[in-house]
Amino acid sequence: MDIKTEFVTLAVNDGTSMRAYVARPAGSVAKRGLLVVQEAFGVNAHIRDVTERFAREGYLAIAPELFHRTGAGFEGRYDNFPAVMPHIQALRDPSMEADLRAAYDWLQANGGEGNLPTAAVGFCMGGRAAVLAALTLPLECAISFYGGGIAPNERNPGLLARLKDLRAPVLLFWGGRDQHIGTAQMRAVTDALTAAGKNFANVEFSDADHGFFCDVRPSHHPASAAAAWPLVLAFLNAQISTRERGAAARP
Protein backbone atom coordinates (compact mmCIF):
# COMPACT_ATOMS: atom_id res chain seq x y z
CA MET A 1 0.00 0.00 0.00
CA ASP A 2 1.31 3.44 -0.91
CA ILE A 3 1.52 5.87 1.98
CA LYS A 4 1.93 9.56 2.61
CA THR A 5 4.09 10.94 5.44
CA GLU A 6 4.51 14.34 7.02
CA PHE A 7 5.35 16.18 10.22
CA VAL A 8 2.56 18.12 11.87
CA THR A 9 2.59 20.55 14.79
CA LEU A 10 0.04 20.07 17.56
CA ALA A 11 -1.12 22.49 20.23
CA VAL A 12 -0.99 20.87 23.69
CA ASN A 13 -3.36 22.07 26.39
CA ASP A 14 -0.49 23.21 28.63
CA GLY A 15 0.38 25.90 26.08
CA THR A 16 3.27 24.06 24.44
CA SER A 17 3.60 23.00 20.81
CA MET A 18 4.57 19.47 19.86
CA ARG A 19 5.75 18.06 16.56
CA ALA A 20 4.49 14.64 15.51
CA TYR A 21 5.26 12.31 12.64
CA VAL A 22 2.24 11.13 10.65
CA ALA A 23 1.88 8.32 8.14
CA ARG A 24 -1.34 7.42 6.33
CA PRO A 25 -2.55 5.43 3.35
CA ALA A 26 -2.25 7.45 0.16
CA GLY A 27 -5.36 7.96 -1.93
CA SER A 28 -7.83 6.63 0.64
CA VAL A 29 -9.35 7.68 3.94
CA ALA A 30 -8.05 5.74 6.92
CA LYS A 31 -10.83 4.31 9.06
CA ARG A 32 -8.61 3.40 12.02
CA GLY A 33 -6.22 5.52 14.06
CA LEU A 34 -3.09 4.59 15.97
CA LEU A 35 -0.86 6.36 18.46
CA VAL A 36 2.74 5.15 18.04
CA VAL A 37 4.73 6.04 21.14
CA GLN A 38 8.49 6.42 21.00
CA GLU A 39 11.31 4.69 22.77
CA ALA A 40 13.63 6.77 24.93
CA PHE A 41 15.59 7.66 21.80
CA GLY A 42 12.95 9.91 20.30
CA VAL A 43 10.86 9.80 17.16
CA ASN A 44 13.86 8.52 15.26
CA ALA A 45 14.20 6.62 11.99
CA HIS A 46 13.06 3.38 13.62
CA ILE A 47 9.90 4.86 15.14
CA ARG A 48 9.14 6.61 11.88
CA ASP A 49 9.57 3.29 10.08
CA VAL A 50 7.19 1.55 12.50
CA THR A 51 4.67 4.35 12.01
CA GLU A 52 4.91 3.81 8.26
CA ARG A 53 4.46 0.05 8.65
CA PHE A 54 1.14 0.63 10.35
CA ALA A 55 0.09 3.08 7.65
CA ARG A 56 0.68 0.34 5.07
CA GLU A 57 -1.80 -1.73 7.08
CA GLY A 58 -4.42 0.97 6.64
CA TYR A 59 -3.95 3.03 9.81
CA LEU A 60 -3.69 6.76 10.21
CA ALA A 61 -0.69 6.61 12.53
CA ILE A 62 0.85 9.43 14.55
CA ALA A 63 4.06 9.44 16.61
CA PRO A 64 4.18 12.43 18.98
CA GLU A 65 7.53 13.80 20.16
CA LEU A 66 7.22 13.43 23.94
CA PHE A 67 10.52 15.20 24.57
CA HIS A 68 9.35 18.43 22.94
CA ARG A 69 9.61 20.39 26.19
CA THR A 70 13.28 19.56 26.74
CA GLY A 71 14.60 18.72 23.26
CA ALA A 72 12.35 19.27 20.28
CA GLY A 73 13.43 16.98 17.45
CA PHE A 74 15.73 14.98 19.74
CA GLU A 75 17.03 11.68 18.33
CA GLY A 76 19.39 9.82 20.64
CA ARG A 77 21.96 7.20 19.80
CA TYR A 78 21.42 3.67 21.05
CA ASP A 79 24.99 3.57 22.35
CA ASN A 80 24.61 6.76 24.40
CA PHE A 81 21.84 6.22 26.93
CA PRO A 82 23.16 8.91 29.32
CA ALA A 83 22.28 11.52 26.71
CA VAL A 84 18.60 10.58 26.87
CA MET A 85 18.36 10.55 30.67
CA PRO A 86 17.72 14.30 31.17
CA HIS A 87 14.74 14.06 28.83
CA ILE A 88 13.33 10.98 30.54
CA GLN A 89 13.83 12.47 34.00
CA ALA A 90 11.93 15.60 32.98
CA LEU A 91 8.83 13.67 31.89
CA ARG A 92 5.78 13.80 34.11
CA ASP A 93 2.58 11.82 33.69
CA PRO A 94 0.26 14.86 33.45
CA SER A 95 2.40 16.27 30.64
CA MET A 96 2.48 12.96 28.80
CA GLU A 97 -1.26 12.61 29.21
CA ALA A 98 -1.67 16.05 27.64
CA ASP A 99 0.63 15.08 24.75
CA LEU A 100 -1.23 11.84 24.13
CA ARG A 101 -4.56 13.68 24.25
CA ALA A 102 -3.31 16.20 21.67
CA ALA A 103 -2.24 13.37 19.34
CA TYR A 104 -5.53 11.54 19.90
CA ASP A 105 -7.54 14.68 19.16
CA TRP A 106 -5.55 15.22 15.97
CA LEU A 107 -6.45 11.70 14.82
CA GLN A 108 -10.11 12.32 15.52
CA ALA A 109 -10.05 15.57 13.57
CA ASN A 110 -8.13 14.22 10.59
CA GLY A 111 -9.26 10.64 10.06
CA GLY A 112 -12.37 9.14 8.54
CA GLU A 113 -15.65 10.81 9.34
CA GLY A 114 -14.88 11.56 12.94
CA ASN A 115 -15.09 9.26 15.97
CA LEU A 116 -12.15 7.29 14.57
CA PRO A 117 -11.55 3.95 16.32
CA THR A 118 -8.10 4.44 17.82
CA ALA A 119 -5.50 2.32 19.61
CA ALA A 120 -2.00 2.87 20.98
CA VAL A 121 1.27 0.97 20.65
CA GLY A 122 4.48 1.90 22.42
CA PHE A 123 8.01 0.70 22.95
CA CYS A 124 10.23 0.87 26.04
CA MET A 125 9.17 4.10 27.82
CA GLY A 126 6.51 4.29 25.11
CA GLY A 127 5.19 0.93 26.28
CA ARG A 128 4.40 2.51 29.60
CA ALA A 129 2.96 5.56 27.83
CA ALA A 130 0.65 3.31 25.77
CA VAL A 131 -0.79 1.96 29.02
CA LEU A 132 -1.07 5.52 30.31
CA ALA A 133 -3.02 6.37 27.16
CA ALA A 134 -5.40 3.50 27.84
CA LEU A 135 -5.96 4.90 31.34
CA THR A 136 -6.89 8.35 30.11
CA LEU A 137 -8.23 8.14 26.54
CA PRO A 138 -11.18 6.29 24.95
CA LEU A 139 -9.01 3.77 23.11
CA GLU A 140 -10.06 0.44 21.66
CA CYS A 141 -6.88 -1.20 22.98
CA ALA A 142 -3.23 -0.61 23.81
CA ILE A 143 -0.07 -2.60 23.08
CA SER A 144 3.02 -2.32 25.25
CA PHE A 145 6.43 -3.60 24.20
CA TYR A 146 8.73 -4.05 27.24
CA GLY A 147 7.11 -1.15 29.06
CA GLY A 148 9.51 -0.18 31.80
CA GLY A 149 7.90 1.78 34.62
CA ILE A 150 4.48 0.18 34.53
CA ALA A 151 5.65 -1.58 37.67
CA PRO A 152 7.63 0.55 40.14
CA ASN A 153 11.38 0.81 39.67
CA GLU A 154 14.18 2.96 41.06
CA ARG A 155 13.25 5.89 38.79
CA ASN A 156 9.48 5.59 38.54
CA PRO A 157 6.61 4.97 40.97
CA GLY A 158 4.79 2.94 38.32
CA LEU A 159 1.16 2.68 37.30
CA LEU A 160 0.01 -0.40 39.21
CA ALA A 161 -2.32 1.52 41.52
CA ARG A 162 -4.02 3.08 38.50
CA LEU A 163 -4.63 -0.12 36.53
CA LYS A 164 -8.06 -0.48 38.12
CA ASP A 165 -9.05 2.47 35.90
CA LEU A 166 -7.84 0.90 32.67
CA ARG A 167 -10.34 1.66 29.90
CA ALA A 168 -9.28 -0.81 27.20
CA PRO A 169 -7.76 -4.26 26.68
CA VAL A 170 -3.96 -4.40 26.63
CA LEU A 171 -1.42 -6.68 24.97
CA LEU A 172 1.93 -6.91 26.74
CA PHE A 173 5.20 -8.07 25.17
CA TRP A 174 8.28 -8.86 27.23
CA GLY A 175 11.72 -10.31 26.66
CA GLY A 176 12.67 -13.14 28.99
CA ARG A 177 16.30 -11.94 28.99
CA ASP A 178 15.37 -8.33 29.78
CA GLN A 179 17.43 -7.32 32.81
CA HIS A 180 16.14 -3.74 32.67
CA ILE A 181 12.69 -4.86 33.74
CA GLY A 182 13.08 -8.36 35.13
CA THR A 183 10.68 -11.15 35.96
CA ALA A 184 9.44 -9.60 39.20
CA GLN A 185 8.27 -6.42 37.48
CA MET A 186 6.63 -8.33 34.64
CA ARG A 187 4.76 -10.47 37.14
CA ALA A 188 3.74 -7.43 39.18
CA VAL A 189 2.04 -5.97 36.11
CA THR A 190 0.11 -9.11 35.20
CA ASP A 191 -0.82 -9.75 38.83
CA ALA A 192 -2.22 -6.21 39.15
CA LEU A 193 -4.21 -6.57 35.94
CA THR A 194 -5.59 -9.91 37.08
CA ALA A 195 -6.53 -8.53 40.50
CA ALA A 196 -8.31 -5.61 38.82
CA GLY A 197 -10.23 -7.98 36.53
CA LYS A 198 -8.89 -6.34 33.37
CA ASN A 199 -8.82 -7.76 29.85
CA PHE A 200 -5.21 -8.40 28.84
CA ALA A 201 -2.93 -10.74 26.94
CA ASN A 202 0.64 -11.38 28.03
CA VAL A 203 3.42 -12.61 25.73
CA GLU A 204 6.98 -13.37 26.83
CA PHE A 205 9.66 -14.36 24.33
CA SER A 206 12.12 -16.30 26.45
CA ASP A 207 15.18 -15.70 24.25
CA ALA A 208 14.54 -11.99 23.66
CA ASP A 209 16.12 -9.03 25.42
CA HIS A 210 14.92 -5.49 26.00
CA GLY A 211 14.34 -3.70 22.69
CA PHE A 212 13.99 -6.93 20.73
CA PHE A 213 11.55 -5.43 18.22
CA CYS A 214 13.90 -2.65 17.11
CA ASP A 215 15.90 -3.82 14.09
CA VAL A 216 18.64 -1.21 14.57
CA ARG A 217 19.47 -2.07 18.18
CA PRO A 218 22.08 -4.67 19.15
CA SER A 219 19.39 -6.42 21.20
CA HIS A 220 17.18 -6.96 18.14
CA HIS A 221 15.86 -10.54 18.10
CA PRO A 222 14.55 -11.21 14.59
CA ALA A 223 12.57 -14.35 15.43
CA SER A 224 10.72 -12.70 18.32
CA ALA A 225 10.09 -9.51 16.34
CA ALA A 226 8.74 -11.53 13.41
CA ALA A 227 6.44 -13.49 15.72
CA ALA A 228 5.21 -10.35 17.49
CA TRP A 229 4.13 -8.44 14.40
CA PRO A 230 1.18 -10.66 13.34
CA LEU A 231 0.06 -10.83 16.97
CA VAL A 232 0.00 -7.03 17.07
CA LEU A 233 -2.07 -6.82 13.90
CA ALA A 234 -4.46 -9.56 15.03
CA PHE A 235 -5.00 -7.92 18.44
CA LEU A 236 -5.64 -4.52 16.88
CA ASN A 237 -8.02 -5.99 14.35
CA ALA A 238 -9.94 -8.01 16.91
CA GLN A 239 -10.45 -5.11 19.30
CA ILE A 240 -11.21 -2.46 16.70
CA SER A 241 -13.50 -4.79 14.75
CA THR A 242 -15.59 -5.23 17.89
CA ARG A 243 -16.18 -1.47 17.92
CA GLU A 244 -16.87 -1.38 14.18
CA ARG A 245 -19.40 -4.22 14.36
CA GLY A 246 -21.16 -2.49 17.22
CA ALA A 247 -21.36 0.76 15.25
CA ALA A 248 -22.70 -1.03 12.18
CA ALA A 249 -25.41 -2.76 14.22
CA ARG A 250 -26.80 0.48 15.66
CA PRO A 251 -29.76 1.93 13.76
N, C-alpha and C positions, 0 to 999 in steps of 0.2 A: 504494500500500500504506500502510495506517495504521501509525504507529509510536508507540512509547513512549520517552520520554527521562527521564533522571535523572542526578544526580551521586551517585557512590559514593566511599567512602573506603577506600583500600587500605593494608595494612601492608607496608612495604618491608623487606627483610631486613637493612638497616643500622640499623633501629630508628626510621626516620622514618615519617610517614604522608603519603599522597599522595592528593589528590582527582583524580577522573577523570570525564569526561563519557561517558555511555553512551546509545546509541540502539539500539533493537531493533524488529523487527516486532511489532506488537500482535496478540494473539490467536493466535499460533503460536510454535512453538519454532524458533529459528534453528539451522540445521545447519552454518553456517560462521561463523568468527570473523575479526575484522579489528582490528589495531592501527592507529589513525590518529594520526600523530605530527605535532605542532604545528610551525608556523613559529617564528621568533624572537619573535613577538609574542604568544605564549601560546595557551591554548585559548580563543580569542576567538570572536566571533559567526561568523566565516568557518569556522573549524575545526569548530565545533559544527554548522554547516550542512553541511559535507562529511561529517561523521560521520552526520548524519541522511540524507543522500543514499544512503550505503551501506546504512543500515538499510532504506530503501525498496526496495533491491535484494535484501533477504533476509538481510543480515549482522547479527550481533551485533557492534556496533562500539564500541570504547572508545578515548577520547583522553586519555591520562594527562598531568597537569600536570608537565612536567619541571623547571619552576622552583620546585617546592614548597619546596626548601630555602632559597631566597633571597627568594622572593616568592610565597607561596601566593595563588592567584587572580589573579596578574598578567595584565593585558591591555594591551599596549603600543599606541601609535598608530603608524601607518605613516609618519607624517611626523616621528617623533622616535626615530630609531634609537639615538642615544646613550643613551636611557633603558633600552634593552634590553641594552646591552653588559655591565653588571655581572653580569647573570644568565647570559649566554652565557659570560663569562669564568670564572664559578664552576663551570661544568659539567665533569665528568670522566667518562671512559668507564666506569669501574667503577660509578659512581653511576647513569649512564643505563642500563647493563646491568641493574642491580638494579631500576630503575623499570620497564623493559620486561618483565622477568621477572614482576614483580608484576602488571602488566596482563595478561600472557599467562596467568598462573595463574588470574586472576579469570575470564577467558574460559572456561578449561577447567572451572572449577567451576560456571559459571552458564549454559553453553550446551549444548543438545542432551543427549546421554546420556553426556557425557564424551568425552575424546579428540577434541575439536572441531578439524576442519581449520582452520588459522589462517594468515593472511598479514599483511603490514604494508605500509602506504603512508605516505609522509612527504613534507613540503614544506620546502624551504630547509634549515635545520639539521635538520629532521625527515627530510629525504631522506637525509642522512648517517645519522641514527639508525635509519632503516628498514634500511639496509645493516648497521649494527651489530647490529640484531635478528636478521638473517639469519645473522650470524656466531655468534650465541650461543644462539639458540632453535630448536626444531624446527619451523620454518615451512614452509609449502608454497611460498611465493614472497615477494618483496619488491618494492615499487615506489618509486622515488626520483624526485621532481621536483626538478630543479636543486639537487642535494645538495652544497652547499659543504662542503669539508673532507673529502670522500672522498679526494681528492688533496691533498697538502700545500699549505698556504698560509701567509701570514705569521702567522696566529693558531693554526694547527692542524697537528700533524704528519701528519695523514691516516691512512687505513686501508689504503693500497696493500699494505703488507707482510703484512697479515692476510687479504687476499682469497683466498689459497690455502686458507683454512679456511672459505670460504663454504659454507653448508649448503643453499642453495635457489637456484633461478633468480631473476634480477633483471631488472626492466624499468627503464630509465633514460630520463628525459625531460630535455632541455636546451633553452634558448633560444639561438639563434644570435647574438643581440644582447646576451647576458648578459656584461657587463664585470666582474661580481663574481667569476665563475668563469673564463671565458675558454676559448678553444679548446685551449690547451696542457693545462689541467687536465682538461677533458673527455676528451681523447685519452689522457692518462695513466691515467685510470680504465679505459677500454676496452682499452688495451694491456695493463694488468695483469690484467684478467679473461681476455683472450685467452691470455696467457702461462700463466695458471694453469689453463687448460682449463675454465673455468666456463661455465655455461649462462646467457646473458644476451641481452637485446634492447636496442638503443640507438636512440632517436628524438630527432632534433634538428629543431625548428621554426625555420627560418632567420630569420623575421621577428619572433620572440618574444624578449622580454627576461626577466630574472630575475623570478620571481613571476607569470608569465603566466597561471597557472591561477586566481589569486585575483581574484574579480570585484569586490573593493572596494579594490584597489590601483591606482594610476595606471598601472602596467606591465601591467595585465590585457590579454590579447590574445584577444578572443572566439573568433576562428577557430581558433587553436591549442588553446585550452581545450576547444572543442567537439569538435575532432578527437581530443584526448587521452582524453576520457571513455570512448568505446566501446572504445578500445584497452586502457584500464585494466580494464574489465569483462571483455573477452575474455581478457586475460592471466590474471586471477584465476580465471575459470571454467575455462580450459584446465588450469592447474596444479592447482587443487583437485579438478577432476573426475578427474584422473589418480589422485589419492589415493583418491577415493570409489569409482572403478571397481575399484581394487586391493582395497579393503576388502570390496566386494560379492562379489568372486571368491573370497575366502578361505572355506573351509568353516567 
